[in-house]
Amino acid sequence: MRPVTIAVVGAGHRGAEAYADYCLRHPDEVQVVAVAEPDDGRRAALVAAHGIAADRAYSGWEDLLAADRIADAVVVATPDRLRTGPLLAAARRGYAILVEKPVATSPAELEEIVRAVGEADVPVGVAHVLRYTAFFRHLKELLDEGAVGRVVHLEQTEDPGYWHFVHSYVRGSWRRADTSSPLLLAKACHDLDVITWLLGAEPATVYSTGALTQFRPENAPEGAPERCTDGCPAADACPFHAPRFYVERLRDHHAWPVTAITGDTSAEARLRALREGPYGRCVYRCDNDAVDHQVVALTYAAGVTATLRVGAFTEANTRTVRILGSHGEIEGRLDTGEVTLRRFLPRRGAELGGAPRWDRDAEGRSGLPDDDVVTVVTAPVDDVDLLVEPGRRESDGHAGGDDGLMREFVATVRDRRVRPGVRVPTHLADAAVSHRIAFAAERSRSTGEVVHL
Ligand SMILES: NC(=O)c1ccc[n+]([C@@H]2O[C@H](COP(=O)([O-])OP(=O)(O)OC[C@H]3O[C@@H](n4cnc5c(N)ncnc54)[C@H](O)[C@@H]3O)[C@@H](O)[C@H]2O)c1
């Protein structure tokens, strides 16, 4: 079967480095045949890398989507606040669509999109990449086979790491809710999606609290200037000193996050970008309002609960999950890929109908026999070593989730040629749930009240 063809709308970090990059590595599955991108350098780079015809390179989504359909699918990877226009225009043209999250930045916009996409009757998948990681798939399999009995509580943490946090949510594009979206929607709607998917249910109530405590002017070191490059007296004592991170530690790294600050990744260009652009600003003197830590508490039917914590103050860039059930518990950490299942009853004994064996294990740990504590390493993530070995990996890839999502999306678009009804992953109707929870949580955070969904 001929490869699926796609048009990339927004050739930034996600459009170029996640989705179009997949096409370069899998040309027999999918090819990029058109691009819409206002930045001349980014557009030219994509045209060159994919051999896109000159008349299929547009400077904005309006021109690309004004023309008749020129590809099987459109990937919409524009900034948060530029979603409805290209998404609905692509839907009207009859494209299959893969759209970045957040799908919308307000409840009204979300419902308008859900309604219009329903009327256009086109397949729309949302880039909730965590569902396509080996790590979360393993957790889902364990829950579905009843490994911990009845789930009573799930707790998840999402810690992008201190450097990623200040890059995106203090200095970068997601620092203000009014120009992008609140932290929970921008960063953690993935977590709300995966919690919903793992539990297989929608919550009944949402409560949230959180604040911006650290990255505020009153916490600036004495004498700190507007920019790190202006001779800051606190440079050596500040974990967020920009030249140390972008110029020294990432010296041999030439992809995101460096490409977010400058297309030319030479040391001189990086320094120039820090002197002139947003990423050289003192983290205590930015126009940011994104909270630097937030907690969400969810309740489900029959008293099942879940919590999510997201924040700035960790060294590692990772997610952790604990799932507590009537007959066991699961603990997992995304960056190491490790998932440990601890059963409360010895499985072998239970299966054989024998008495439980409360021995010590080979290492002398008290507790259950070995086969009742099972650790599986699903897929360790090299990218968290970014700061240890800069340049070893090209991009973060979300623990394999980016590739997994593209593989399934492309396969579904191809399948639809012969089986038109096949549902794309993760369907808009499913993704809308995570967004509604995020909007409710933000309402709760600002009012202090529990929101009933
Ligand atoms: N799924 C995930 O895990 C994930 C991860 C990071 C970012 N995102 C989301 O992906 C989206 C893009 O993020 P990014 O980091 O790639 O941002 P980016 O700024 O690097 O890329 C956005 C691109 O859209 C382009 N653009 C602006 N106006 C346009 C127009 N009229 N027509 C076409 N293109 C236009 C910009 O020039 C830019 O190149 C954001 O909404 C972000 O929240 C999702």
The ligand as an ORCA input file, in Angstrom:
! r2SCAN-3c Opt
* xyz 0 1
  N       2.262     16.119     22.999
  C       3.231     16.604     23.754
  O       3.768     15.914     24.585
  C       3.703     18.012     23.569
  C       4.993     18.375     23.969
  C       5.396     19.692     23.772
  C       4.513     20.612     23.220
  N       3.258     20.233     22.878
  C       2.305     21.178     22.266
  O       2.587     21.264     20.884
  C       2.300     22.573     20.399
  C       3.510     23.128     19.675
  O       4.572     23.221     20.600
  P       6.086     23.428     20.109
  O       6.944     23.207     21.280
  O       6.317     22.670     18.866
  O       6.034     24.992     19.805
  P       6.894     25.763     18.712
  O       6.706     27.202     19.013
  O       8.264     25.201     18.631
  O       6.139     25.409     17.326
  C       4.945     26.005     16.912
  C       5.143     26.403     15.453
  O       3.910     26.897     14.928
  C       4.249     27.924     14.019
  N       3.121     28.787     13.655
  C       2.764     29.974     14.218
  N       1.742     30.510     13.524
  C       1.434     29.647     12.514
  C       0.498     29.665     11.448
  N      -0.366     30.699     11.281
  N       0.470     28.630     10.591
  C       1.326     27.596     10.733
  N       2.270     27.527     11.721
  C       2.310     28.540     12.603
  C       5.364     28.679     14.747
  O       6.098     29.522     13.893
  C       6.180     27.529     15.303
  O       7.227     27.129     14.447
  C       1.918     23.394     21.627
  O       0.539     23.534     21.698
  C       2.414     22.577     22.797
  O       1.651     22.754     23.974
  C       2.853     18.958     23.035
*
